[in-house]
Amino acid sequence: MIQAIVFFPLIGALIAGFFGHKIGHRASEIITSGLLVAAAILSWIIFIPIAFGSGAGEVVKVEIMRWVQVGDLDLRWILRLDTLTAVMLVVVTSVSSLVHIYSIGYMADDPSRSRFFAYLSLFTFAMLMLVTADNMLQMFFGWEGVGLASYLLIGFWYKKPSANAAAIKAFVVNRVGDFGFALGIFGAFVLLGSIDFDTAFSAVDGAKSVSVSFFGAELDALTIVALLLFMGAMGKSAQFLLHTWLPDAMEGPTPVSALIHAATMVTAGVFMVARLSPIFDASPFAMSVVLIVGAITAFFAATVGLVQNDIKRVIAYSTCSQLGYMFVALGAGAYTAGIFHLFTHAFFKALLFLGAGSVIHAMHHEQDMRKMGGLRKKIPLTYAMMLIGTLALTGVGIPGTSFGFAGFFSKDSIIEAAYAVDGWQGTFAFWSLVIAALFTSFYSWRLIHMTFHGKTRAEQHTYEKAHESPISMMMPLYLLAIGSVVAGFLFYDQFFGKEKYIEGFFGQSIIISYAIIDAAHNVPTWVKWSATYAMMLGFVTALWMYMLAPSVPNKLAKATPFLYRFLLNKWYFDELYDAIFVRPSFRIGNYLWKKMDDKLIDDMIVEGLGRRVKSITGRVVKMQSGYLYHYAFAMLIGIAALLTWMVVAGGLI
């Protein structure tokens, strides 16, 4: 069964990619979507018994073939199935299958639909390879496959310069993180003696006392390995400093955004840290770095989302912020809480992105919220779905009860776990997440008000022609809405409830820190209510500024122009990186091109030295007359010169 789940998307990608022009767009859509639906059904068949029945904690390995054998390195291509894998299979295949179905309607007029569906299926296959990996090299294979597919999909409309630039940016930024990830894998092999998960994890205890000398300082080897691995996670999951590619990824078709943000690329880093939790858990310093970077990311992205006007960019920055929450949970040692938020986030983030796609479809590809408004009456079903997604994202619920949308249960679990962390790191993370929850509520309801409420600001003919999306686009929204409502309370016990439920669910597939979970359950009441208070404050502020007193935002922006521009320009990271990395790289490239290549190689070597050689050989060639007596005369002169030299040198008497 696991083989079918993994390879169905690959089969679909190959059929649509190589034979799409022969079988046609419709056949490509049906084949790829049908195979993904089948994979999703099989994933749920595996997951449900684990979640509510037996079999949790067991590890099933299916060997595909012998893969790499070099010296002591002997790796098999094995599909690993445990609880952590089962969770990711459900997330990846469910969201991907719904995105495939949604794309049938959304991409109906695109002349390259077969290629698009081939890329989508390839993306899914690469992610499935990553989450079923049984060793680090196999994970790296899926890791790079995800990067390739994201490049192809972000730049799918390659005739748009902005799409090409965004695809290159995503590819280059991720190469930075992937370089660290590769070094981390090398370091793990040297330190632990293996990159097979089980073998490497069993060697962690013996490596805790190992240190390495670096510029005269003795550093903990496990910490270095963990930080290098986390560098890879920072790139893939768009954490602070390596986040800049994520907003520009919106240049791809909207279904791509949903797949990247909800189920595939950005969740890869979270999964990797959770999978390698025995290595990270052995380094308190690395755990603190993960927690702090996650907290900064959650806060930073939430501040930028406050002022964005592109509907997709607002949701993109919310993804970046929510990923920060997940890493805070991982850094706190509450790995199950981080995976819980990954699980629930997949439903409501896919719902929000696909809902935004429905809005864009209704508005004839307009994405600026300043040119929307009043769409609640024109597309009421899309409005209802976006409303459910917003309620889940902002964490609407009542603490201490089973009432709440999906995001309420998972996000509040992380905030409580952050508070339970000792030291200033826990305090910093806790308040960063609470403030981020306030900002998240504000910009989420700002999106709803600007898009659906009030008088329309759209062009009259665009507004009049706005209509609901076809059933192929709406049906995935309905299914995702169900998950956005029930996924939290339905699976809370398995991810963050009592010890017996968590252990019965996860078994040995992930490190479970019962100390931090117990501490999180016993935090003060005001801590449990902090995120709810923040959510309500954000809701009221957005209601006041965009419905009751709509002139306030402009006045506030004019009153604080520097802050407004600072947030609107995303803390000027793009400009900063452009000045530090991009422009110097171009200057170095231009220097090497014009001075080294043109002047030195072309002018001096190819043209200069080459011209001199040509001139000399031209003269030498003229000496070849073709007359025998000329050659005999030249030979006679040569013999005479040789004899003269020998006589003068005393060689003959």
N, C-alpha and C positions, 0 to 999 in steps of 0.2 A: 504493500500500500504506500509506504514512504517513497518508493521508487517512482510510482505514478505521480505523486504530488510534485516531486521535484522535476521530473522530466516532461510532464505534460506541457508546461509553458515553453520549454525548449523546442518540443515538436511543433507547437503552434508557431513559434518564431521562425523556424526553418521553413515551414510550409508557406507562411505569408511572405517571408523575405525572399525566398528563391523562386516561388511559383505564383506569387500574388498577381503578377502581370498576366499570367495565363488563366488562372481560375477566377480572377476578378475581385473587386473590392468586397462585394457582399459575402462571397465565400470566405475570404480572408477574415472578415469580421466575425462570422459565425463560427468558424473553426477555432480561432484563437480564444474567443469569448467562451465557447462551449468547453474547451479544455480547461480554462481557468475556473469555470463554475464547477466542473468535475473535481478539480484539485481542491477547491474550497470545501465542497461537501465531504470529501475524504478527510480533510483536515479537521472538520468538526466531528466527524465520526471518531477520530483519534482523541480529540480534546475532551469531549463530554464525559467519557468514562473516567478520564484522569481527574477532571474537576469534581465530579459528583459520585464517582464509583471507586473502582479499584485500579491498580496498576500504577499509581503515582509513585514517583521516586525510582522506578525502574529505568535502566538505561538499555535501550535496544540499539545494536549496531548492525548495519547491513553493508557488507563489503561489496564494492562495485568492481574494483580491480587493484592490482598492485601498481603503485603510482611512481614513486621516486625512491631510488636506491643508490645512494652515493656514500661510500665509506660506512660510517656508523649511522647514517641517516637512512632509515627504512620506513617509508610512509605508504600507507594504503589509502585509497580513495574510499572512505567509509561514510555512510550517512548515519549520523548520530541522532537518536530520538530519545529525548527525555522531556520532563515537564517544561523546562525553559524553551526547548525547541518547539514543543506542541503549541505553546502560547504564541510564538512567533509565526508558526505555520498558519494559525488561524488569522492572525492580524494581516499577514502578507497576502495570503490567497483570497481572503474575504474582500479586503479593500481593492485588491487588484482586479478581481472578477467584476466587482461593481463599477470600477473605473472603465473596464473594457466595455461593459454594457452601456454605460453613460456615453462613452466616446462614439458609439454607433450613431447616436443622435447629434452629438456636439460636432463631430467631424464629418457630417453627412455630405458637405459640399467640398471637402478638401480633395484635390485630385491625387494625393499621395497617401490615401488612407491605408492601403496595404502595408506600406513601409512603416507607417505610424503604429499599426497594430503589431507588426513584427518587433519593433523597438520596445513596445510596452511588455510584450511577452518575454523578450530577452532580459529586460530590467527585472521582471519578476523571477525568472530563472536564476539570475545572478544573486539576488537576495536570498533565494531559497538555498543556493549553494553555500552562502555565508552562514545561515542559521543552522544548517545541518552538518557543518564541518566538525570533524573529530580531531583536527590538529590545526596549528596556526597557519601552516602553508596553505591548506585547503581553504581556511577562512580568508587568507589574503587573496586567493584566486577569486572568490566571490566578491571580496572587497573591491578589487580592481575592476571586476566585471560590472559592478554597480556604478563605479565611476565612469566607465566607458558608456554605458547605457544612458546615464544622466547627461553626458556630453551630447550624445546623439539626439536626445529628446528635447533638451533645452534649446539646442540649435536646430530643431526640426524645420522651422521656417527659415532655412539658411539664406534666403534671398534678402532677409532683413539684417542690416548691419548690426543692429542692437542685439538680435538673437545670436549671431555669431560671436559677438563680443562677450555676451553673457555665458555662452558655452565655454569659451576659452578661459574666462575668468574662473568659472567653477572648476574646470580641469586643472588649472595652474595652482589655485589655492589648495585644492585637495592634494596636489602633488607634495606640497610642503608637509601636510599632516601625514601623508602616506610614507614619506621618507622617514619620519620619526617612527612610524609603525613598523616599517621594515627593520630599522635598527633595533627596535624593541624585540622583534622576533629573533634576530641574530643574537642579541644579548641573552634572551631566554634559553636559546640552544646552548650557548657557551656556559651559562650559569647553572642551568637545570639539567643539562645533558640530553634534553629531548624537547621537541615542540609538539609531541602528542599530548593531548590535554591530560589524560589520566596519569601518565608517567611524569609529566612536568609538575603537576599539582602535588604528587607524592614526594617530590624532591624539594618542595618549597621550604619545609621546616629545616632541612639540612643546609639551606642557603642563607638563612637569616643572619648568620654571623659573618658572611663573606663581605669583604669590602674591596674597593678598587682605589688606586691612587690616581688622582687627577690634579695636575699642577701642584703637587705637594700636599694636597688635602686627601684624607681618607674618607671616601663616600660609600654609603651602603649600596651594594650592587642591586639588590631587589628594588630599592627605591628608584634607581636610575632606569631599570628595565620597565617598571610600572609607569614612570613619567614619560618615557619614550612611547609606550603603548598608548597612553592617554593623549599624547600629541596627535596620534592618528585619529582618535575619537573626536578631538577638538575640530579637526578638519571636516570629517564626514558629518558630524552632528552640529556643525556651525556654532561652536562655542566662541566666546569673546576672543578677539584678535584674529581668529580664522573664520569669522562669521560672514565676511563681506560678500561671499558668492551667493548666499541664500536669497536675498531680496531680488537680485538680478535674474535669478532662475525663473522668475515670473514671465520672462520673455517666451518661454515655451507654452504650448497649449494648456489651458486650465486643467484638463484631466491629468496632465503630467505633474502639475503643481500638487494636486491632491495625492498622487501616488508617491511623490518624493517626500512630502511633508507628513503624511499619515502612516505610511507602511514600509517604505524602503530606505532610501539613502540616509536620511537624517536619524533614523532609529538604529542604524548599523553601529554607531559609536556607543550608544547606550547598551545595546545587546553585547557588544564586545567586552565592555568593562564588567558587565554582569557575568558573562561566561568566564572571564578570567578573574573572577572575584577572589579565588584563593591567593593569587599573586598580589592583587591590590590590598587585600586585607592584611597581608603580612608587612605592609609599609604604612605606618600611621602618617608619615609626612606626605606620601603620595595621596592618601585619602583626604588629608586636609586641603591639598591643592585641588583635587577634584571638587570638593565641596565649595571652596572659595570661588573657583572659576565658574561653577554652576550658578552660584548666587549672583555674581557680577553679571553674568549673561542674562539671567532672569530679569534683573533690574534694568540693565542697559537696553535690552530689546523692548521692554515695556515702555520706557520713556520715549523711544523713537516712534513706537506705534501710536503715540498720543496725537501726532500731527500729520500723519501720512494721509494722502487723499486718494491714492489708488486702492481700490477695494481689495485687490489681491495682495498688495504690499502690507496692508494692515494685518491681514490674516497670516502673512508670511512672518512678520515680526512677532506675532503671537506664538507661532511655532518655535521660533528661536527662544523666546522667553520660557515657554513650557518645557523645552529641552533642558534649559537651565534648572528647572524644578527637578527633572529626572536625575541630573547629575548631582544635585544637592543630596537627594536620597541615596545615591550610590556612595557619595563621599561620607555620608553619615553612617554608612554601614547597613542602612535599611534597603538592601538590594531588592527585596520583594516589593517595597513601596515604589521604587523607581520603575520596575517592570509593570506594576499595577497602573501607574500613570501612563506608561507607554501604551498599554492595552486599551484603556478608556479613551486616551487622546486620539487613537487611530479612528475611532468612530466619529467623534464630534469634529475633529479637524478635517476629515474627508467630507463630512456633511457640509461644513462651512465652505470649503473650497469648491465643491461641486454645486453648492447653492449659489456661490458667487458666480460660477460659470453660467448658471441658469439666468442670473441677473444680467450678465454680460450678453448672453444670447438674446435676451428680451430687448436689451438696449442697443442692439446691432453693434456689438463689440466695443461699446463705451465702457471704460473702467474707472473714470474719474467720478468720485462720489459727489463732487460739487456740481456735476451735471446730471444728477439723479433727483431723488425725492418724489414722494407721492406714489411710489410703486406698489404700495400695499394693496390698493384696489385693482391694479392691473394684473399682478401676479400673486394672488393671495396664498396659493399653495407653496410657492417658493418662499414667501414671507414666513409662513408657519414653520417651514423646515429650518430657515435661518434663525428663527426665534428659538427653536429647540437647541440648535447648535450653540447659540449664544448663552443660553441658560446653562448648558453643560460646561462650556469653556469658563464662564465666570464663576462657576461653583455654587450654584443656587441649591440650598438645602438647609436643613435644621440640624445643628450639631446635637449628638446624643440620640438621634432617632434614625430610622431607616428611610426617611424621606430625603431625597436629594437626587440631582442629576449625576451623570457619570463622573464628571470632573470634580464634583463636590467631595466625593469619597476619596478619590486618589490624591487630589491636590492637598486636601486638609491633612491626609496622612503624612505627606512629606513635610508640611509646615510643622506639624507636631513632632516629627522625628528630628527636624532641624533644631527645635527648641530644646530637645532632650540631649543634644550634643554638648559636652562640657567645654568650657573655655570660650574665649572671644569668638572663635570660629563659628560656634553654634549660634551665638547671639547675633553676629553679623549676618549669617545665612537666614536666620528667622526673620529679622526685620526687613532684609532685602526681599524676601518672598512675600511678606505681608504687604509691603509697599507695591510690589509688582502685581499683587492681586488687586489692589486698589486701581492701579493704572489699567490693568487688563479689563476690569469691569467698565471703566470709563471709555476706553477706545472701542470696546466691543459694542456698547450701547450707542456710542457716537456713530458707529457704522450703521446700526439699525435705523437710527433717527435720520441720518443724512440720506440713506438709500430708500427707505420705505415710508417715512412719515413726512408730514408737512406738505407744503405746496411744491409742485415739481419745478425743477430748475433745468430740466432737459429741453432740448429743441422740440417744438410742438409736434412735428411729424414723427419724430422718434418716439415720443411719449405715446402718441395715439396708436402707433403700430406695435407697441409693447404687448407681448402675449406670453402665456405659459409655455414652457418647454414641452417637447413630445414625451410620451410615456416612457420611452427608452431612457430619457434623462431623469424623469421624476421617480421612477421605481427605485433606483439605487438610493435616492434621497430618503424615501420612506423607510427602507431597510436600515440605513445608517441612523435614522432618527430613533428607531427602536433601540439600537445599541447605545445611543447617546443617553437614553432615558434609563435603561435597566442594567447596563453593564456594571455600574458602580455598586449598587446594593446587592446585586445578584452574586458578585464574585468577591465582595469585600473580605469575607472570612478566609477565603483561600489565599489571598494576597497579604492581608494585614490584620487578620482577626486573632483568634486565640492560637496558642502554640500548636495544639493538636491538629487544627485545620491547616495551618501553614505547612507543618512538617508532613502531614498526610498528602498535601498537594505537591510540594516541591521536592520532598525527599532530599537526596544528595545532589540535586542538579545545580544548586546555587548555595552560596554561603548564607546562612540564616542567623542573624544576630538577635537573639531573643531579648538580650539586655536592652538594646535600643528600642525594640518594639514595645516591650513592657514599659519603659520609661515614657515613650510617646503616648501610650494609653493612659498614663497617670499624670499628664501635664495639668496645670491649673485650668479651671473652666474658662477663664478669660482668653487663654491661649487657643482653646478649642473654638472659641467664638471670634477670634481676631480676624480670620480670613472672611468670615460672614459679614462682620462689621465693615471691613474694607470693601467688600463687594457691594454692600448697600450704599456706602458713601459714594463709590464710583458711579453707581446707577443714578442716584439723586443728582449728582453733579452734571452728568451727561444730559439728564432730562432737563435740568434748569438751563444749561448753556445752549442746547440745540433744539429745544421745544418751547420752553417758557420765555427765555430771553435770548433769542438767536443772535442778537447783536454783540453779545459778550465775547465770543471767541475772537472776532476781529479786533475789538478794543484791547483784549488781553495780548494779542499778538503784536499790536502796535505799541503797547505799553512796555513790552519786554522783547524788543526786536532781536537782541543777541541770543537770548535763550531760544526763541522761536526758530531762528535760522540754525542754531546749533543742533536742535532736535530734528528739524526738517532735513538737514544735511547729514543726519545719522552720525553725529559727533565728529564729522569731518574725517572719518577713517579712510574713505576712498581718496580724498585729497591728500591725506597724510601718506598713505601707501604709494600714491602716485608720485609724490615728491621724493620719498625715501627709496623706493624700489623701481618703479616703472620708468620714470624719466632718466635716472642714472643708467638703467639697463639699456635704454634707447641710445643714450649718449655713447656708452661703451660700444654698443653694436654699430653705431654710425662711424665711430672712430676706427674700429677694426675693419669696417667695410671700405671706407674712403681712404684711410691712411695705409692700412696693412694690405688689404686686398687689391685696391685700385693702384695705389702708388708703388708699394713695395713689390707685390707679387706680379701684378699685371704690367706696370710701367717699367720697373727696374729688372725684374727677372724674366717675365715672359716676353715683353716687348724689347727691353734693353739688352739683356744677355742673349735672348733668343735672336734678336736682330744681328748681334755681333757674330754669333755662331753661324747664322745664315750667310753673312757676308764672307766670312772666312771659307766656309765650305763652298760658296759660289766661286771663289778664286781657285780653290783646290780643284774643283771640278773642271775648270778651264784647262788645267794641266793635262787632262786626259784627252789627247788629240786623236788617238786611234791609229797612229802610224807606228809601225814596228821599229823603224830606224830611230824614232824619237825615244822609244823605251830602251833600245840597245845603247844609245848614246848616254842616257841617264844612268844606266847600269854601269857603263864604263867610268863615268865620273865618280860614281859611288865607290867602285873598287879602287880607283886611284886615290881617293881621299882616305880610304881605310888603310892602304899600304903606307901612305905618307904618315899617318898618325902612329902606326906601328914602328916605323923607322925612327921617328922623332922621340918616341917613348922608349926606344931601346929594345923593342920586342924582336927585331931582326938584326943580324950581324952580317 
